Amino acid sequence: MEHITLLIGIVIVTALVFDFTNGFHDTANAMATTISTGALGPRVAVAMSAVLNLVGAFLSVEVAKTISGGIIDEDSGIRPEVIFAGLVGAILWNLVTWLAGLPSSSSHALFGGLIGATVVSVGLDGVNGDAIVMKVLIPAVAAPVVAGIATVAATRLTYRLGRGRSSEDTAKGYRAGQIASAALVSLAHGTNDAQKTMGVITLALVTGGVVAPDSDPPLWVIVSAGLAIALGTYLGGWRIIRTMGKGITDIQPPQGFAAQTGAATVILASSHIGFALSTTQVCSGAVMGAGVGRKGAVVRWSTAGRMVLAWVLTLPAAGLVAGGAALLADQGNAGVTAVAVLAVLACGAIWALSRRKPVDHTNVNEVGAHEPVGVVTAALRSVAPPPAGAKPSAPESAAETAPEGGIAEHTPDQTPTPAAASSTSR
């Protein structure tokens, strides 16, 4: 019993580490567009998001129950070692994609890790295939599409309602709308993603005989998971914020408001019915929809393509790492120790690599190389000019003409001067 208690403790700590990485990995979901348009300063934005993630963790347990008693069969012989291996796979994939600045799904990393470790340790019978299809795969495909379509419509409606009014007249309204919608996304993120860690910890407690099967997460589990994801959110995943806020499209305040509102609606609806979807995919789909919805905007499809590739790879990649960890962990105490040591070394190596080109709140809006204007973008511009009365975006921005693709930081309602037109992108 002492060994099991110690092992469960290790699993709980590892789950909270994953929750922490989930927080800084997904900060961009709520705050990237708000930061990129200047509606909130970077530090204020992540602090507000952290508090609301913590609050959201207490609003529902439906997603947690999906994790603890839906995807993995509690009665199939799952042991704490298996959950530990699954968490290791999820953490490492989160850190790899964070290093690359790719907003991949922390949720799918967790699902992939748990599925891979379970299949290796107890076989396919330990996985509930129907639950995976209905509550993971289908939402993974549908949610970003729904969010994208909704945001296209919302963006066009927003610009239509503001037609004929100057940006100075609407700036305060859009700023308030962005802050409110970003707060809603943060709250929604807490109701969805914090619960995933609650579900994993509850599953570990069930497998160790600490709580009964089908139990709701204990209060201390809810509190600890909420605090871990809030702390990670506050530290800010600046690399991914840069990609979401500047790397997909150049977000203007009306687009930011529309994207965040559409994303929050989809996330809250899915949390209510227990769909453990990826908030990253929803918010990324909404940002792409905002780019498509504004006439004359540039969507950097090469960046979007890399993101989608990361989404596709997340489940199998995390599953493979977790499967290898499960093989090692099944060897007993020595195997569990070896997995822990290797995981710490890998995390340290990724952190060291990230320090070569650090990204933080001081340079989050400075964007590096982007895709040049290609056939698709040029064709869209030719048939979809900017709406009448709107400020023109610089057609030959630094993102499209400069050899290194740099984009200078700008304020939301700043009109480029002729001298700066080659270095400022709307």
TIDO-462912 format. One record per residue (C-alpha): residue number from 0; residue in one letter; x, y, z. Coordinates in nm, 4 decimals. Layout:
<atoms>
{NUM,"a",{X,Y,Z}},
...
</atoms>
This chain:
<atoms>
{0,"m",{0.0000,0.0000,0.0000}},
{1,"e",{0.2874,0.2384,0.0783}},
{2,"h",{0.4342,0.1724,-0.2661}},
{3,"i",{0.1003,0.2351,-0.4322}},
{4,"t",{0.0503,0.5523,-0.2281}},
{5,"l",{0.3936,0.6813,-0.3275}},
{6,"l",{0.3340,0.5956,-0.6926}},
{7,"i",{-0.0044,0.7651,-0.6925}},
{8,"g",{0.1649,1.0703,-0.5432}},
{9,"i",{0.4156,1.0688,-0.8288}},
{10,"v",{0.1298,1.0436,-1.0782}},
{11,"i",{-0.0535,1.3339,-0.9151}},
{12,"v",{0.2563,1.5552,-0.9236}},
{13,"t",{0.3190,1.4613,-1.2884}},
{14,"a",{-0.0433,1.5387,-1.3735}},
{15,"l",{-0.0100,1.8820,-1.2170}},
{16,"v",{0.3104,1.9401,-1.4158}},
{17,"f",{0.1143,1.8566,-1.7304}},
{18,"d",{-0.1585,2.0963,-1.6163}},
{19,"f",{0.1073,2.3660,-1.5753}},
{20,"t",{0.2380,2.3076,-1.9294}},
{21,"n",{-0.1203,2.3098,-2.0528}},
{22,"g",{-0.1631,2.6541,-1.8982}},
{23,"f",{0.1335,2.8238,-2.0633}},
{24,"h",{0.0826,2.6268,-2.3856}},
{25,"d",{-0.2755,2.7509,-2.4164}},
{26,"t",{-0.2481,3.1099,-2.2899}},
{27,"a",{-0.2509,3.2142,-2.6544}},
{28,"n",{-0.6015,3.0783,-2.6979}},
{29,"a",{-0.7511,3.3553,-2.4885}},
{30,"m",{-0.5025,3.6383,-2.5101}},
{31,"a",{-0.3069,3.6266,-2.8359}},
{32,"t",{-0.5412,3.8529,-3.0327}},
{33,"t",{-0.5957,4.0861,-2.7367}},
{34,"i",{-0.2197,4.1307,-2.6978}},
{35,"s",{-0.1497,4.1631,-3.0705}},
{36,"t",{-0.4045,4.4443,-3.1153}},
{37,"g",{-0.2911,4.6266,-2.8016}},
{38,"a",{-0.6275,4.5970,-2.6231}},
{39,"l",{-0.4369,4.4795,-2.3137}},
{40,"g",{-0.0709,4.4808,-2.2199}},
{41,"p",{0.0936,4.1353,-2.2203}},
{42,"r",{0.1379,4.1081,-1.8423}},
{43,"v",{-0.2111,4.2324,-1.7598}},
{44,"a",{-0.3613,3.9991,-2.0180}},
{45,"v",{-0.1995,3.6817,-1.8857}},
{46,"a",{-0.2787,3.7770,-1.5237}},
{47,"m",{-0.6473,3.8215,-1.6060}},
{48,"s",{-0.6504,3.4952,-1.7996}},
{49,"a",{-0.4900,3.3095,-1.5072}},
{50,"v",{-0.7536,3.4251,-1.2598}},
{51,"l",{-1.0399,3.3337,-1.4911}},
{52,"n",{-0.8905,2.9916,-1.5682}},
{53,"l",{-0.8921,2.9250,-1.1950}},
{54,"v",{-1.2543,3.0349,-1.1643}},
{55,"g",{-1.3568,2.8242,-1.4632}},
{56,"a",{-1.2122,2.5111,-1.3062}},
{57,"f",{-1.4916,2.5181,-1.0478}},
{58,"l",{-1.7837,2.5566,-1.2887}},
{59,"s",{-1.8243,2.2002,-1.4155}},
{60,"v",{-1.6928,1.8431,-1.3892}},
{61,"e",{-1.8469,1.6937,-1.7034}},
{62,"v",{-1.5219,1.6872,-1.9024}},
{63,"a",{-1.3341,1.5417,-1.6028}},
{64,"k",{-1.5832,1.2550,-1.5916}},
{65,"t",{-1.5277,1.1966,-1.9640}},
{66,"i",{-1.1546,1.1538,-1.8986}},
{67,"s",{-1.1739,0.9474,-1.5794}},
{68,"g",{-1.4503,0.7128,-1.6858}},
{69,"g",{-1.5013,0.7515,-2.0586}},
{70,"i",{-1.1920,0.7196,-2.2766}},
{71,"i",{-1.0067,0.4667,-2.0614}},
{72,"d",{-1.1790,0.1637,-1.9085}},
{73,"e",{-1.1215,0.1856,-1.5348}},
{74,"d",{-1.1820,-0.1904,-1.4919}},
{75,"s",{-0.9370,-0.3080,-1.7578}},
{76,"g",{-0.6367,-0.3373,-1.5272}},
{77,"i",{-0.5053,0.0169,-1.5642}},
{78,"r",{-0.2369,0.0869,-1.3063}},
{79,"p",{-0.0850,0.4152,-1.1893}},
{80,"e",{0.2321,0.3364,-1.3868}},
{81,"v",{0.0297,0.3490,-1.7078}},
{82,"i",{-0.1162,0.6892,-1.6263}},
{83,"f",{0.2313,0.8157,-1.5367}},
{84,"a",{0.3676,0.7034,-1.8743}},
{85,"g",{0.0772,0.8672,-2.0552}},
{86,"l",{0.1404,1.1971,-1.8790}},
{87,"v",{0.5097,1.1860,-1.9691}},
{88,"g",{0.4207,1.1496,-2.3375}},
{89,"a",{0.1789,1.4423,-2.3174}},
{90,"i",{0.4235,1.6709,-2.1355}},
{91,"l",{0.7088,1.6079,-2.3796}},
{92,"w",{0.4889,1.6725,-2.6841}},
{93,"n",{0.3584,1.9928,-2.5261}},
{94,"l",{0.7126,2.1167,-2.4735}},
{95,"v",{0.8286,2.0216,-2.8231}},
{96,"t",{0.5424,2.2111,-2.9881}},
{97,"w",{0.5901,2.5045,-2.7490}},
{98,"l",{0.9559,2.5228,-2.8523}},
{99,"a",{0.8460,2.5327,-3.2166}},
{100,"g",{0.5819,2.7964,-3.1398}},
{101,"l",{0.3054,2.5738,-3.2744}},
{102,"p",{-0.0364,2.5938,-3.1061}},
{103,"s",{-0.1004,2.2197,-3.0994}},
{104,"s",{-0.3566,2.0555,-2.8748}},
{105,"s",{-0.2614,1.9861,-2.5133}},
{106,"s",{-0.5853,1.7917,-2.4875}},
{107,"h",{-0.4962,1.5582,-2.7715}},
{108,"a",{-0.1458,1.5183,-2.6336}},
{109,"l",{-0.3053,1.3954,-2.3116}},
{110,"f",{-0.5481,1.1672,-2.4941}},
{111,"g",{-0.2731,1.0287,-2.7155}},
{112,"g",{-0.0471,0.9672,-2.4173}},
{113,"l",{-0.3140,0.7836,-2.2189}},
{114,"i",{-0.4250,0.5772,-2.5184}},
{115,"g",{-0.0695,0.4836,-2.6197}},
{116,"a",{0.0318,0.3819,-2.2675}},
{117,"t",{-0.2907,0.1851,-2.2168}},
{118,"v",{-0.2614,-0.0054,-2.5441}},
{119,"v",{0.0990,-0.1032,-2.4701}},
{120,"s",{0.0296,-0.2030,-2.1107}},
{121,"v",{-0.3119,-0.3752,-2.1177}},
{122,"g",{-0.4089,-0.3919,-2.4850}},
{123,"l",{-0.6862,-0.2453,-2.6962}},
{124,"d",{-0.9508,-0.3666,-2.4520}},
{125,"g",{-0.8457,-0.0913,-2.2124}},
{126,"v",{-0.9588,0.1804,-2.4538}},
{127,"n",{-1.3212,0.2770,-2.5162}},
{128,"g",{-1.3173,0.3223,-2.8926}},
{129,"d",{-1.6710,0.4593,-2.9171}},
{130,"a",{-1.5975,0.7317,-2.6620}},
{131,"i",{-1.2792,0.8294,-2.8469}},
{132,"v",{-1.4658,0.8645,-3.1755}},
{133,"m",{-1.7685,1.0464,-3.0382}},
{134,"k",{-1.6084,1.2707,-2.7757}},
{135,"v",{-1.2570,1.3268,-2.9123}},
{136,"l",{-1.2157,1.2667,-3.2871}},
{137,"i",{-1.5453,1.4084,-3.4139}},
{138,"p",{-1.5153,1.7264,-3.2018}},
{139,"a",{-1.1522,1.7582,-3.3145}},
{140,"v",{-1.2616,1.7787,-3.6768}},
{141,"a",{-1.5855,1.9708,-3.6319}},
{142,"a",{-1.4951,2.2276,-3.3656}},
{143,"p",{-1.2313,2.4334,-3.5548}},
{144,"v",{-1.4458,2.4275,-3.8679}},
{145,"v",{-1.7539,2.5449,-3.6792}},
{146,"a",{-1.5526,2.8118,-3.4970}},
{147,"g",{-1.3942,2.9265,-3.8241}},
{148,"i",{-1.7249,2.9537,-4.0108}},
{149,"a",{-1.8899,3.1328,-3.7193}},
{150,"t",{-1.6011,3.3785,-3.6993}},
{151,"v",{-1.6081,3.4515,-4.0732}},
{152,"a",{-1.9736,3.5497,-4.0382}},
{153,"a",{-1.9114,3.7447,-3.7174}},
{154,"t",{-1.6174,3.9334,-3.8669}},
{155,"r",{-1.8108,4.0370,-4.1756}},
{156,"l",{-2.1074,4.1417,-3.9632}},
{157,"t",{-1.8804,4.3424,-3.7329}},
{158,"y",{-1.7258,4.5336,-4.0230}},
{159,"r",{-2.0666,4.5891,-4.1798}},
{160,"l",{-2.2052,4.7355,-3.8566}},
{161,"g",{-1.9033,4.9645,-3.8269}},
{162,"r",{-1.9129,5.0778,-4.1881}},
{163,"g",{-1.8789,5.4523,-4.2313}},
{164,"r",{-1.7362,5.5094,-3.8848}},
{165,"s",{-1.3743,5.5942,-3.8213}},
{166,"s",{-1.1520,5.3619,-3.6232}},
{167,"e",{-1.1132,5.6320,-3.3580}},
{168,"d",{-1.4894,5.6270,-3.2954}},
{169,"t",{-1.5025,5.2504,-3.2543}},
{170,"a",{-1.1668,5.1910,-3.0834}},
{171,"k",{-1.2952,5.2043,-2.7248}},
{172,"g",{-1.5902,4.9807,-2.8024}},
{173,"y",{-1.3795,4.7163,-2.9712}},
{174,"r",{-1.1209,4.7307,-2.6936}},
{175,"a",{-1.3905,4.6676,-2.4320}},
{176,"g",{-1.5391,4.3933,-2.6484}},
{177,"q",{-1.2019,4.2241,-2.6891}},
{178,"i",{-1.1343,4.2304,-2.3175}},
{179,"a",{-1.4779,4.0894,-2.2392}},
{180,"s",{-1.4543,3.8160,-2.5038}},
{181,"a",{-1.0984,3.7264,-2.3977}},
{182,"a",{-1.2229,3.6916,-2.0417}},
{183,"l",{-1.4973,3.4606,-2.1651}},
{184,"v",{-1.2447,3.2438,-2.3523}},
{185,"s",{-1.0274,3.2216,-2.0398}},
{186,"l",{-1.3260,3.1180,-1.8320}},
{187,"a",{-1.4232,2.8617,-2.0944}},
{188,"h",{-1.0665,2.7287,-2.1045}},
{189,"g",{-1.0776,2.6685,-1.7306}},
{190,"t",{-1.4048,2.4792,-1.7584}},
{191,"n",{-1.2593,2.2520,-2.0283}},
{192,"d",{-0.8836,2.2079,-1.9950}},
{193,"a",{-0.8406,2.2221,-1.6170}},
{194,"q",{-1.0958,1.9427,-1.5943}},
{195,"k",{-0.8813,1.7129,-1.8043}},
{196,"t",{-0.6150,1.7052,-1.5361}},
{197,"m",{-0.8848,1.6569,-1.2729}},
{198,"g",{-1.0021,1.3541,-1.4687}},
{199,"v",{-0.6513,1.2070,-1.4890}},
{200,"i",{-0.5892,1.2489,-1.1167}},
{201,"t",{-0.9291,1.0977,-1.0402}},
{202,"l",{-0.8469,0.8057,-1.2688}},
{203,"a",{-0.5215,0.7523,-1.0779}},
{204,"l",{-0.7101,0.7573,-0.7482}},
{205,"v",{-0.9586,0.5033,-0.8829}},
{206,"t",{-0.6869,0.2675,-1.0080}},
{207,"g",{-0.5145,0.2897,-0.6692}},
{208,"g",{-0.8333,0.2136,-0.4806}},
{209,"v",{-0.8398,0.5540,-0.3115}},
{210,"v",{-1.1830,0.6533,-0.4464}},
{211,"a",{-1.4683,0.4500,-0.5915}},
{212,"p",{-1.5156,0.4124,-0.9673}},
{213,"d",{-1.7324,0.6770,-1.1369}},
{214,"s",{-1.6601,0.9236,-0.8553}},
{215,"d",{-1.6545,1.2983,-0.9134}},
{216,"p",{-1.3159,1.4672,-0.8593}},
{217,"p",{-1.2597,1.5475,-0.4903}},
{218,"l",{-1.2479,1.9154,-0.3978}},
{219,"w",{-0.8708,1.9137,-0.3389}},
{220,"v",{-0.8226,1.7777,-0.6902}},
{221,"i",{-1.0302,2.0606,-0.8380}},
{222,"v",{-0.8391,2.3229,-0.6380}},
{223,"s",{-0.4927,2.1877,-0.7221}},
{224,"a",{-0.5705,2.1480,-1.0932}},
{225,"g",{-0.7153,2.4982,-1.1100}},
{226,"l",{-0.4110,2.6500,-0.9398}},
{227,"a",{-0.1643,2.4622,-1.1637}},
{228,"i",{-0.3257,2.5715,-1.4888}},
{229,"a",{-0.3624,2.9289,-1.3581}},
{230,"l",{0.0079,2.9477,-1.2710}},
{231,"g",{0.1072,2.8160,-1.6129}},
{232,"t",{-0.1250,3.0652,-1.7781}},
{233,"y",{0.0246,3.3553,-1.5839}},
{234,"l",{0.3778,3.2694,-1.6927}},
{235,"g",{0.2574,3.2948,-2.0525}},
{236,"g",{0.3436,3.0780,-2.3506}},
{237,"w",{0.4896,3.3725,-2.5398}},
{238,"r",{0.6124,3.1704,-2.8378}},
{239,"i",{0.2644,3.0431,-2.9149}},
{240,"i",{0.1059,3.3815,-2.8389}},
{241,"r",{0.3336,3.5254,-3.1098}},
{242,"t",{0.2196,3.2652,-3.3632}},
{243,"m",{-0.1507,3.3010,-3.2826}},
{244,"g",{-0.1495,3.6791,-3.2619}},
{245,"k",{0.0805,3.7665,-3.5515}},
{246,"g",{0.1790,3.4537,-3.7383}},
{247,"i",{-0.1538,3.3463,-3.8922}},
{248,"t",{-0.2971,3.6826,-3.9942}},
{249,"d",{-0.2617,4.0452,-3.8920}},
{250,"i",{-0.5473,4.0854,-3.6467}},
{251,"q",{-0.7361,4.4138,-3.6151}},
{252,"p",{-0.9606,4.4882,-3.3146}},
{253,"p",{-1.2917,4.3973,-3.4875}},
{254,"q",{-1.1415,4.0640,-3.5946}},
{255,"g",{-1.0062,3.9949,-3.2473}},
{256,"f",{-1.3464,4.0574,-3.0937}},
{257,"a",{-1.5214,3.8307,-3.3442}},
{258,"a",{-1.2638,3.5500,-3.3115}},
{259,"q",{-1.2713,3.5395,-2.9331}},
{260,"t",{-1.6488,3.5542,-2.9121}},
{261,"g",{-1.6911,3.2694,-3.1605}},
{262,"a",{-1.4301,3.0547,-2.9875}},
{263,"a",{-1.5772,3.1075,-2.6404}},
{264,"t",{-1.9224,3.0091,-2.7598}},
{265,"v",{-1.7992,2.6802,-2.9067}},
{266,"i",{-1.5852,2.5933,-2.6014}},
{267,"l",{-1.8573,2.6656,-2.3458}},
{268,"a",{-2.1134,2.4667,-2.5422}},
{269,"s",{-1.8818,2.1660,-2.5666}},
{270,"s",{-1.7932,2.1811,-2.1950}},
{271,"h",{-2.1626,2.1757,-2.1075}},
{272,"i",{-2.2189,1.8496,-2.2961}},
{273,"g",{-1.8899,1.6895,-2.1924}},
{274,"f",{-1.6955,1.7103,-2.5194}},
{275,"a",{-1.3245,1.7220,-2.4314}},
{276,"l",{-1.2309,1.9208,-2.7385}},
{277,"s",{-0.9117,2.1114,-2.8058}},
{278,"t",{-0.9450,2.4773,-2.7163}},
{279,"t",{-0.6295,2.5366,-2.9206}},
{280,"q",{-0.7904,2.4057,-3.2371}},
{281,"v",{-1.1080,2.6039,-3.1739}},
{282,"c",{-0.9221,2.9314,-3.1178}},
{283,"s",{-0.6871,2.8718,-3.4114}},
{284,"g",{-0.9841,2.8014,-3.6370}},
{285,"a",{-1.1462,3.1217,-3.5152}},
{286,"v",{-0.8327,3.3273,-3.5893}},
{287,"m",{-0.8166,3.1839,-3.9431}},
{288,"g",{-1.1866,3.2605,-3.9838}},
{289,"a",{-1.1214,3.6192,-3.8754}},
{290,"g",{-0.8529,3.6475,-4.1422}},
{291,"v",{-1.0821,3.5106,-4.4124}},
{292,"g",{-1.3711,3.7284,-4.2942}},
{293,"r",{-1.1903,4.0614,-4.3376}},
{294,"k",{-1.1715,4.1674,-4.6990}},
{295,"g",{-0.8172,4.2301,-4.8120}},
{296,"a",{-0.6600,4.0485,-4.5174}},
{297,"v",{-0.3705,3.8070,-4.5592}},
{298,"v",{-0.3948,3.4591,-4.4118}},
{299,"r",{-0.0532,3.2943,-4.3928}},
{300,"w",{-0.1526,2.9494,-4.5084}},
{301,"s",{0.1941,2.7992,-4.4673}},
{302,"t",{0.1795,2.8751,-4.0942}},
{303,"a",{-0.1746,2.7383,-4.0798}},
{304,"g",{-0.0567,2.4265,-4.2636}},
{305,"r",{0.2183,2.3645,-4.0081}},
{306,"m",{-0.0357,2.4002,-3.7316}},
{307,"v",{-0.2718,2.1487,-3.8896}},
{308,"l",{0.0182,1.9065,-3.9381}},
{309,"a",{0.0991,1.9387,-3.5673}},
{310,"w",{-0.2667,1.8681,-3.4869}},
{311,"v",{-0.2599,1.5503,-3.6954}},
{312,"l",{0.0657,1.4308,-3.5394}},
{313,"t",{-0.0264,1.5060,-3.1794}},
{314,"l",{-0.2272,1.1923,-3.0958}},
{315,"p",{0.0137,0.9392,-3.2519}},
{316,"a",{0.3327,1.1213,-3.1450}},
{317,"a",{0.2294,1.1521,-2.7803}},
{318,"g",{0.1010,0.7951,-2.7944}},
{319,"l",{0.4327,0.6596,-2.9234}},
{320,"v",{0.6339,0.8386,-2.6545}},
{321,"a",{0.3902,0.7244,-2.3866}},
{322,"g",{0.3956,0.3686,-2.5201}},
{323,"g",{0.7738,0.3573,-2.4890}},
{324,"a",{0.7505,0.5013,-2.1385}},
{325,"a",{0.4901,0.2399,-2.0469}},
{326,"l",{0.7171,-0.0436,-2.1622}},
{327,"l",{0.9900,0.0894,-1.9363}},
{328,"a",{0.7599,0.1681,-1.6436}},
{329,"d",{0.6193,-0.1859,-1.6507}},
{330,"q",{0.9598,-0.3140,-1.5381}},
{331,"g",{0.8904,-0.2048,-1.1810}},
{332,"n",{1.0348,0.0632,-0.9568}},
{333,"a",{1.3554,0.0850,-1.1552}},
{334,"g",{1.1582,0.1370,-1.4758}},
{335,"v",{0.9427,0.4127,-1.3231}},
{336,"t",{1.2567,0.5843,-1.1956}},
{337,"a",{1.4216,0.5586,-1.5368}},
{338,"v",{1.1174,0.7130,-1.7048}},
{339,"a",{1.1166,0.9993,-1.4547}},
{340,"v",{1.4892,1.0675,-1.5015}},
{341,"l",{1.4681,1.0574,-1.8802}},
{342,"a",{1.1651,1.2872,-1.8779}},
{343,"v",{1.3420,1.5435,-1.6590}},
{344,"l",{1.6497,1.5355,-1.8833}},
{345,"a",{1.4378,1.5802,-2.1960}},
{346,"c",{1.2485,1.8715,-2.0414}},
{347,"g",{1.5768,2.0336,-1.9395}},
{348,"a",{1.7171,1.9969,-2.2901}},
{349,"i",{1.4079,2.1581,-2.4450}},
{350,"w",{1.4269,2.4458,-2.1985}},
{351,"a",{1.7948,2.4993,-2.2773}},
{352,"l",{1.7175,2.5135,-2.6492}},
{353,"s",{1.4437,2.7696,-2.5879}},
{354,"r",{1.6938,3.0051,-2.4202}},
{355,"r",{1.8873,3.0445,-2.7445}},
{356,"k",{1.6128,3.2663,-2.8854}},
{357,"p",{1.3972,3.3670,-2.5888}},
{358,"v",{1.0482,3.5070,-2.6415}},
{359,"d",{0.8763,3.6977,-2.3617}},
{360,"h",{0.6355,3.9850,-2.3013}},
{361,"t",{0.8906,4.2363,-2.4300}},
{362,"n",{0.9170,4.0941,-2.7825}},
{363,"v",{0.6022,3.8865,-2.8260}},
{364,"n",{0.4694,4.1129,-3.1027}},
{365,"e",{0.7921,4.1031,-3.3024}},
{366,"v",{0.7395,3.8481,-3.5748}},
{367,"g",{1.0055,3.6660,-3.7695}},
{368,"a",{0.9815,3.5006,-4.1082}},
{369,"h",{0.6400,3.4676,-4.2684}},
{370,"e",{0.5119,3.3259,-4.5884}},
{371,"p",{0.5355,3.5584,-4.8897}},
{372,"v",{0.2328,3.6529,-5.0889}},
{373,"g",{0.1482,3.3606,-5.3103}},
{374,"v",{-0.1100,3.2746,-5.5733}},
{375,"v",{-0.3935,3.2143,-5.3267}},
{376,"t",{-0.3414,3.5386,-5.1339}},
{377,"a",{-0.2990,3.7433,-5.4514}},
{378,"a",{-0.6183,3.5978,-5.5983}},
{379,"l",{-0.8153,3.6687,-5.2806}},
{380,"r",{-0.6953,4.0267,-5.2786}},
{381,"s",{-0.7925,4.0811,-5.6381}},
{382,"v",{-1.1523,3.9690,-5.5822}},
{383,"a",{-1.1939,4.0926,-5.2240}},
{384,"p",{-1.0620,4.4482,-5.1887}},
{385,"p",{-1.0821,4.6239,-4.8505}},
{386,"p",{-1.4295,4.7548,-4.7627}},
{387,"a",{-1.5102,5.1131,-4.8493}},
{388,"g",{-1.4007,5.3569,-4.5851}},
{389,"a",{-1.1651,5.1123,-4.4169}},
{390,"k",{-0.8036,5.1969,-4.3615}},
{391,"p",{-0.5937,5.0219,-4.6244}},
{392,"s",{-0.3416,4.7713,-4.5080}},
{393,"a",{0.0066,4.8056,-4.6483}},
{394,"p",{0.0063,4.5780,-4.9536}},
{395,"e",{0.3775,4.5370,-4.9521}},
{396,"s",{0.4384,4.4848,-4.5834}},
{397,"a",{0.7651,4.3679,-4.4415}},
{398,"a",{0.6094,4.0255,-4.3995}},
{399,"e",{0.5838,4.0070,-4.7771}},
{400,"t",{0.8843,4.1969,-4.9118}},
{401,"a",{1.1653,4.2114,-4.6587}},
{402,"p",{1.4355,3.9458,-4.7061}},
{403,"e",{1.3947,3.8252,-4.3469}},
{404,"g",{1.0162,3.8726,-4.3403}},
{405,"g",{1.0202,4.0977,-4.0337}},
{406,"i",{0.7136,4.2914,-3.9200}},
{407,"a",{0.7521,4.5986,-3.7041}},
{408,"e",{0.5321,4.6241,-3.3966}},
{409,"h",{0.2431,4.8680,-3.4299}},
{410,"t",{-0.0502,4.9987,-3.2339}},
{411,"p",{-0.4024,4.8897,-3.3304}},
{412,"d",{-0.5270,5.2078,-3.4933}},
{413,"q",{-0.2041,5.3423,-3.6330}},
{414,"t",{-0.2194,5.4305,-4.0019}},
{415,"p",{0.1120,5.3633,-4.1738}},
{416,"t",{0.2865,5.6645,-4.3136}},
{417,"p",{0.4310,5.6396,-4.6633}},
{418,"a",{0.7782,5.6126,-4.5142}},
{419,"a",{0.6741,5.3277,-4.2901}},
{420,"a",{0.4450,5.1487,-4.5341}},
{421,"s",{0.7105,4.8944,-4.6184}},
{422,"s",{0.7651,4.7943,-4.2566}},
{423,"t",{0.4186,4.8083,-4.1005}},
{424,"s",{0.1459,4.5524,-4.1619}},
{425,"r",{-0.2132,4.5831,-4.0596}},
</atoms>
